[in-house]
Amino acid sequence: MTRSRADAQVWTGRFSTGMEYLSWGTGPRTLVWIPGGPGSTLPRGVLLRRVQGQLAPLVQAGFTVWLVSRRRNMPAGHSVEDMAADYAQVIAAEFGGHVDLVVGLSYGGIIAQYLAANDPQCVECVALVLAACEVSDWGKGVDLRMAAALEAGDRSTAGEVLVEYVMPGQRARPVRRLLGPGVGILAAGLLPTGADVLVEGRAEVAFDSRAVLAQVSVPVLLIAAERDRFFPTHLAQETCALIPDCTLVWLAGVGHLRAATSKRIAGHLLGFANRDTAHLGPPGDHDPPPA
């Protein structure tokens, strides 16, 4: 691997497979973080500081954290299962074939399901954060439109879709059209570009992990958000039921985007990694959302 400092606390580099990473912490336990999507870029600036703050308790508890992007120049038809194989290859080549914890956030969580099912020797345990066995129809549609806009360099449409993540529904459509161009310009430097993002968008539409979840042989933590439109309650519950050893906790009162940056996640991950599943973060997070 090649490595250099991104700032005083973070290392950045590229593995021999071509997948890029950020790394911080020096602890004896290894955590591989698979980021959301479609499209994966390494966070920087304010986004990087937010991720560091979110995961600081894990670093303080003795983890070295590796945030690893997807590979570049993926061929057309590269599936979510293929992406999981890419991560298994990195773990085999760069981490001695095994890590203590893999955390998949959102799109990263759909990848981590196949990693846990197909390559359990790579990981001690897996956390799926805001992910499930399938993406909702709304989520597939909005993400595919975002991926197509980013691949085409259409900032206005990408901006409209960004607003739709926060303000869905037909009634908000005029507002999205009004705000979209400006939001697209402001967010341009933070969003992924190129053909890979569309490959990921199409792979998300085809994704359905139900057939492989029964073969997951490592402990799994599934963190779901009560108001998640991408992975609604029934999909999270179904996913947990299909995995032999799965602990399901809820982030109460939040949707997908707010939950993704919640500092409550670290408490759940630590409890799970320490095999203290009776004390996974705030007690209220254990209560299932109302039917």
Sequence and secondary structure as in RCSB ss.txt:
>XXXX:A:sequence
MTRSRADAQVWTGRFSTGMEYLSWGTGPRTLVWIPGGPGSTLPRGVLLRRVQGQLAPLVQAGFTVWLVSRRRNMP
AGHSVEDMAADYAQVIAAEFGGHVDLVVGLSYGGIIAQYLAANDPQCVECVALVLAACEVSDWGKGVDLRMAAAL
EAGDRSTAGEVLVEYVMPGQRARPVRRLLGPGVGILAAGLLPTGADVLVEGRAEVAFDSRAVLAQVSVPVLLIAA
ERDRFFPTHLAQETCALIPDCTLVWLAGVGHLRAATSKRIAGHLLGFANRDTAHLGPPGDHDPPPA
>XXXX:A:secstr
 EEEESSSS EEEE TTS EEEEE   SEEEEEE  SSS     HHHHHHHHHHHHHHHHTTEEEEEE   SS  
TT  HHHHHHHHHHHHHHHSTT EEEEEEETHHHHHHHHHHHH GGGEEEEEEES  SS  HHHHHHHHHHHHHH
HHT HHHHHHHHHHHHS SGGGHHHHHHHHHHHHHHHGGGS  SHHHHHHHHHHHH   TTTGGG  S EEEEEE
TT SSS HHHHHHHHHHSSSEEEEEETT  HHHHHT THHHHHHHHHHTT GGG S GGGGS    
